[in-house]
Amino acid sequence: MNCKKHSVSGIKGLIRGLEGLTEVVALTFLYFSFWSDDYNNLHILSAFNGYGHWIIIAIYAVLTMVMLSAFDGLLFGYLRMSDMLLSQSLCMLIVNFVTYWQLCLIGDALLPAMPMVNLMIADVVLIFACVYFYTWIYHKIYAPKKMAMVIGRRNAISLKFKMETRPDKYHIEKIIDADDNFASICMQLAGYESVIINDVPSEVRNRILKFCYEHEIRTYVTPKLSDIIVRGSTDITLFDTPLLLVKGTGLTPMQRFFKRVLDLAICIPAVIIASPIMLVTAIAIKLEDGGPVFFKQARATLHGDVFNILKFRSMIVDAEKEGYAIPATDKDPRITKVGNIIRPCRIDELPQLLNIIKGDMSIVGPRPERVEHMEKYSEEIPEFIYRTKVKGGLTGYAQIYGKYNTSAYDKLRLDLMYIENYSIIQDLKLIFLTLRILFKKESTEGFNAQEENATKEEDAVASK
């Protein structure tokens, strides 16, 4: 039984690896075909003893593999097909864009771009075929496992409904109350292949986790805040008793420096490139109702400092004239005609590039909350202030993996995962993945009454 579990897990990784390698080879072969027909006359052919063209093709293959691997493009069966298609298409768009300018430099001329455009079209067709076929293979071989969920709070059952949106991967057959007798819980868990431990008191959770670990039962655990903080700790092995060092200071000075360099290197060119779109948007807003072009709002950033965030105004003037915050809802009548266009594609967020250049924000970081929301959430969840250990961001972990209406406690957990595992590579990955979520409607959904009430029910005890 144990050997079988290890074998299945290993085979799954092997199959994914072979699928990814096969696709990279196919994409490289497509490039080779277009190279041979359209760019075969470059002087690189005579370089490196006549093997220069093979070097260029090898670089293309390596770049393709790195991009697909780094940006979740090879997780067949794990991500939805639509996410896989978007990730892979965006990866190949970047690979082909970089390759085109590489060829121009080699040829010392501005080469015709149509061959690369045709290559991109061929790539998309191949990507669709591979993603569809490989995902079909995954679900044909690996049926959803029978799962049980142990819950410690009534509200914790909401995770079950979220997981049911992926019936291709998860099938929860039984809900077990953590207040049951421990022996009874173990007897019930023994019949399942996978277990989810969801918001269970620490002592009980640890006993269940050890039981599952001993019996090699696949276990999913919703992390408490202390779990996430410890994940970012440093190992201390000076003694024969291991120690974990938690600094709790956010980013190091060196990390802050390189993060600032990245912000400026991306945002200054982005403002220049986006200036025509920003100008047209500003004119359209002004022509629609004559009101102000920009919307300013007090937000909290690093150390709780307050700044005015800039956005293109997408709602009517005085949309919150009652004097208190009114979160946007789906089909909100306050949204203007221009707003209905710029909000779904996030054009209203472009002025925040100026906030980033000024230094109020970063490209990647926890979404800077409204001051009144910070005060409200901090009363309900005292640890919510932990999000301000870094600058607020235009995009971030919670914005990508959550939704606009994700609960405050889940936002906190996602943002802490980002802070405690920070790296410049992770920032680059999140910037890339931001392009993918622009095509996902659920990431722009507004609040509704149920979500607003759910925020109030977040249990601060779960963070202990």
N, C-alpha and C positions, 0 to 999 in steps of 0.2 A: 504493500500500500504506500509506504513512504517513498520507495524507489520510483513508483509510478508517478507520484506528485512531482518529484524532482524532474523526472523525465518529461512530463507534459510541459512544465514551466520552461525547461531548456529547449524543447522542440519549438515552442511558440516563438522564443527569441530567435532561433535558427531560421525559422520560416520567414519571419519579418526581415531578418538580415538578408536572406537570399532574394526576397521580393524587392527590397530596396536596391540591392546591387544590380539585379536584372533591369530595373527601371533606369538606373543611372547609365548602364551600358547602352540601353535603347535610346535614351536622350542624347548621349554622346555620339551614337551612330548617326542620328538625325543631323547633328551639327556637322559631323564629318561629311555627310552627303552634300549639305549646303556649302560647306567649305570647298569641297572638291569642284563643285559646279561654278561657284561665284567668286571665291577669294583665293584661288589656287595660284594666282600669278604674283603673289607677294614675294619680296626678296628673302623672306624668312626661310624659304625652301632651300636656299643655298647655304644658310648658316648652320653651325653645329654639324659640319660634315654631311649636310643634306638631310639631317633628321629634325630640322626645325619645326616642320609641320606636325610631327608626332609630339613634340614638346607642347605646342599650342593646344593640341587635342587633349593631351594629358592634363594640362592646366584646366581646361574646360570641364573634364570629368571630375577632377578634385574639387573645383569650385562648386559644381553641382551637388556633389556628395556632402560637402561641408554645409551648404545652404539648406539642403533638405533635412539634414540631420539636426542642425542647430535650431531650426525654426519649426519643429514639430511636423515636418512634411512626410515622415515615414512611419507614423503611428497608425498603420492600417488596422481597422477594427476598434481602435481606442477612441479616436475622434470621429465625429459624424462625417459622412461622405462629403457634405457641403464644405465643412471646415478643411478637410484634406484637399479638396479641389482648389479652394482659395489659397491655402498655404503653398501648395506646389506651384500653382500658376504665378503667384507673386514671387516665389523664389526664382523661377525660371525667367520671369520678366527682368529681375535684377541681374541674374547671370548673363542673359543675352545683352542687356544694356551695357554691362561692364565689358563683355567680350567684344562688342561692336567698337567701343572706343579703344580697346586694346589693339584691334586690327587696324584701326585708323592710325594709331601711333606707329605700328609696324610698317604700314604702307606709306607713312609720311604723307597722307592725303585724306581728304574727307571721302570715304568710300560710300557707294550706294547703300542705302539703309533697307531697301525693300527685301533683299534676301534674308535679313534678320527678322523683319516683320513676318515674312512667310514661315521662317523657322519657328517663330513664336506661335503662330497658328497651328503648325504641325505639332508642336510641343503640347499645346492644350488638348488636342485630339488624343494624343498618346497618353497624357496624364489622365484624362477621363476614362480611357479604356483600362489603364492599369489600376486606378483607384477603385473602379467598379469591380473589376475581376478579383483584386487582392482582398477587398472587403468582403466579397462574396465567399472567397475561400476561408477567411477567418471565421465568419459566422457559420459556415458549413461544418468546420472542424470543432469550433469551440462554442457550444451552446451555453446560455446563461446559467450560472451556478445556482443551486438552491441556497438561499440565504435566510438567516434569522437576524433580527435587529433587537438589541437590548437597549431600552431607553430609560433614562432617569427622570425625565420631565415630560409632561403631557405635550408641551409644545414641540418637543424633539421629534415627534412623529412627522413633522413637516418635511424632514429629510427624505422620508419614504416616498412622498409624493414627488419630490424633485427627482429621485432616482428612477421612479417609474416612467419618467420621460425618456429613459434609455432602456426600453425593454429588451433591446438587442444585447445588453451587457449585464443587466441586473434583474433578478427575480426574487423579491422578498416575500417569503411564504409565511413568516411568523414574526409577531411582535412579542417580546418578552419584557416584563416589568422588572427593573433592577431591584425592586423591593422584595421580590420573591426570595425564598430560601436559596442559598448559594448552591447547595447540592441539587436542588430542583432545576436551577438555571443550567448547571453543567449537564444534567441528564438531557435537557431539551436541546442544548447546543451540539451534543455528540452526534446527532443525526444530520447535521448540515455541513456543507462543504465550505461555506464562508459565513462570517459573522461580522456585524456592524455594531460597534460599541459607541453609543450616541448620547453624549451629555450625562454620563453616569458618574456618581460620586467617586472620588479618587480611590478610596480604599477598595470599593467593590470593583471598580474598573481594573485596578491592578491585579486582583485575584482572577478575574475573567480573562484578562490578557495573558497571564501566566498559564492558565489552563489551556487556552487556545494554542499558545506557543509550544507547550509540552506535547500536545496532540496534533501538531502541525495542521491546525485549522486556519485557513486564510482569514486574516482579521483586518478590518477597516476601523480606524479610530478617529472620531472627531476631536481635534486637538483643543486642549485648554490653552489659555494664554501663557501659562507657565511652561507648557510643552514647547510652544513656539519660541519663547525666549531662550530656553535651554538649547534648542537646535542651533542657535547662533553663537553658542559658547565656544571657548578655546580649551583644548585638552591640556592639562598640566600633568606631566609624568615625572616630576622631580623626585617623587616618593613612591613607595610601593602601594600606597593608597591613591587611586586615581582621583583627580580633581577636575571640575569644570569651572572655568572662569567666565562669568557674565559681567561685561563692562557696563552695559546699559547707557552708553554715551552716543548712540547713533553712529554716524559715519566718522571715520578717522579724518584728520586734516588732509592727508594725501588723497583719500577718496573724494572728499569735498572739492579739492582742486581739480581733479580730472573730470569730475561730474560737471563742474562749471565750464571747463574747456569744451566738453561735449555739447553742453547747452548752447554756447555761443557759436560753435562750429556748425551746428545744424540750424539754429534759429535765424541767424543773420542772413544766410542765403535763402532760407525759407520765406522770410518776409519779402525779400526782393522778388522771388519767383511768384509768390502769392499776391503781390500788390495789385495786379490787374483785377483778380477776383475780388479782393477786398474793396477796391474802388467801385466796381460795378455793384457790389452788395450795398455799400454805403449810399450810393445814389438811389438804388431801388427802395431802401428803407425810408429815405428822406422824401421821395416822391409819393410813397403810399399814403402817409398821414402827416407829413411835415414835422414829426417828432424827432427827438435826438437819435443820432445814429448808434451811439454806444450805450450800453447798459452797464452801470457800475454797481458793485455790491461788495460789502465788507466781508472778507473771508479770513480764516485763521491759517497761518503757515508755521514755519519753524519756530519752536518755543512758544507757540500761541500768539505770535505777533500778528497784528491785523493789517491787511492791505486791501486796496480796492481792485477787485478783479475786473478785467475788461472783457465785454462780449458785444457782438452785434445784437442790437435790440430785436428780439423775435416776438415780443408780445406788445399789446397795446400800451400806450402811455398810462402810468399809474395803475399797472396791473395788480399791485398790492397796496392800493390806496387805503385799505382798511387799517394798515399800520402793522400788520404781522405777516409772517412768511406763509405763502400759499403755494405749495409744491405743484409743479405742472402735472396734469393728468393726461391720459390719452384723449385725443380730440378736444383738447381744452379750447373753449371759445375765445380765450384771451390771446391765443396765438394768431398773429397776423398772416396775411397771404404770403408775404415774403418769408415769414417765420416757418411756415409749413414746408418751404423749400429748403431753407438753410439749416434747419434743425436736424432732419434725418441724416444729412451728409456732413454734419458737424462744421459747416462753414461759420456758424455763429461763434465757434471757439477760436477762430484765427487770431483775433486781437490779443489773445493771451500770449502769443509769441512775443509781444511787446513787454508783457509782465515778466516773461522769462529772461529777456535781454536785460531788463532793468534789475533783475535779481530777486524779485519777490517770489518767484516760482522756479521750478525745474521742469524739464520735459517729462521726466518720470518721477513719480512720488505719489503719496496718498492724495486723493482728491481734496483740495482745500474746502473745508465745510463753512457754511454760513455761521457767523458768530453765534446767532441764537440757537442753531442746531448743535454747535459744540457745547454750549451751556446746557442744553436739554439732555443730550446724550451723555454728557459727563456726570449729570446728576443720577441718571439711571445706570450708567456703566462707568464708574470712576476711572477705569483703565483706558477709556477712550482717548485721553490726553496723550497716550503713548504714541499716537500717530504723528504728533508734532515733533518727534525727535529728528525728522528730516523735513526739508522744504516740501510744500504741496506741489503736486504735479499736474500737468495737462493730461497725461495718461498714467497708468499705473497698474499694479497687480489687481487691485479690487475693480478697477474700471474694465479690465480685460476679462478676468475670470468671473466677475460678478455682473450685476445689472444695475441700471439706474435706481431700481427700487429694492436692491439688496438690503437686508436688515443691518442696523448699525453694528451689531455684535459680529456679524459675518464680515462686514467691511473691516472692522478692527482686526480680526484674525488674519484676513488676507493681507492687509497692509503690514502687519507685524511680520508675516512670513517674508515679505519683500525687504523690510528693514534689517531683519536678523540674518538674511542670506544675501546681502547686497554685494554686487560686483558690477563692473562696467559692462561686462559681457551680458549680464542679465538685463541691464538697461537697453542695450542694443537689441536684444531679443524682444523685449516688451514694446519698443518702438516699432519694430517690424510687425509684431502681432496686432498692433493697433490698426494697421491697414486692413487686417482681416475682419475686425469687428465692425468696421464701417459698413459692411455688407450684411450685418446681423441685426434684424429688427428688434429682437428682444433686449439688446443692449441699450436701446433708446426708449424703452417703455417708461411711462410715467408712473407716479405713485397712485395707489388706490386706497380706499378706506381700510381694506384688509391688511395691506402691507404696513400702513401707518400704525394700526393697532398692534401688529406683530412686533414692531420696533419697541413698543412700550412693554411687551411681554418678555423681552430679552432678559435672561436671568443672570445677574452679575455673579451669582454663586458658581456658575459654570466656569468662571475664570479662575477659580481658586484651586 
